[in-house]
Amino acid sequence: MGDNDRDWDEFDPEAREEREIGREMVSKSTGLGSVMAHFYRGEMSVVTTWRQRLDETINWAVTIISAILIYAFSTEGKHVILLTGMVVIAVFLGIEARRYQAYDVYRSRARMLQENLFANTLDPSQGVEHPAWRRELSDDYRNPTIKTPYLEALARRLRRIYLPFFVLMLAAWLFKLTAFSSQSLFKTAAIGKIPGLIVLGVVGLSYIILVAITFWPRERKAKGEFDKVEYGEWKESDQ
């Protein structure tokens, strides 16, 4: 039975030949090393593309927020436009959370290679992070799966980008209600026949939900990179 037909039950990830697969990359200029170089380059290209898609969503959100704020504080602007801006930001947040889920799939693959192949190539004595990394990576290519739950993706984008956007819009809305009207807050917040108390209640509840999603403790599923920081020196002396 050839290597290609070998059953996975016979695969021993702890065996020297399998554990130090990185050695083959540096000992041969063709074969696996050449394939993996192109393979990794392609993976990083996909990761970069999805990173750019995230940035595009943020850029559109910033542009729209700026336009809404300018109009809201013009002579014709109403406080309702700021509530509309909150809804628009929520839509962008939902889109970006989906994009982040896809981005994390490709980033996870790249990190799997970095942790277990390239790091092992540089220093085989440390072993690999995931003993069955080749099987896991192979399975993911055969059956791609989302690694990060949607709520976690929402929380991560809120912490990094969107919660400050929502806070800015809330501050602008409250300022618009209080600084440009002599009526009570409840009367000013009213929208048509909808009482101001209900409007304030809905907005307040929405922000409580956003804060809960952002800071609710949960086990991280997204692939980690810089969360566990240990500061070290590359240079032996200052230059």
Protein Blocks (a to p, Z undefined) as FASTA:
>chain_A
ZZklpcfklpcfkbmklmmmmmmmmmpcghjlmmmmmmmmmmmmmmmmmmmmmmmmmmmm
mmmmmmmmmmmmmmkbcfklmmmmmmmmmmmmmmmmmmmmmmmmmmmmmmmmmmmmmmmm
mmmmnopfblklmmmmmmmmmmgcdfbdfklmmmmmmmmmmmmmmmmmmmmmmmmmmmmc
cbdfklmmpghjbcfklmmmmmmmmmmmmmmmmmmccddfbdcfklpccdddfbfbdZZ
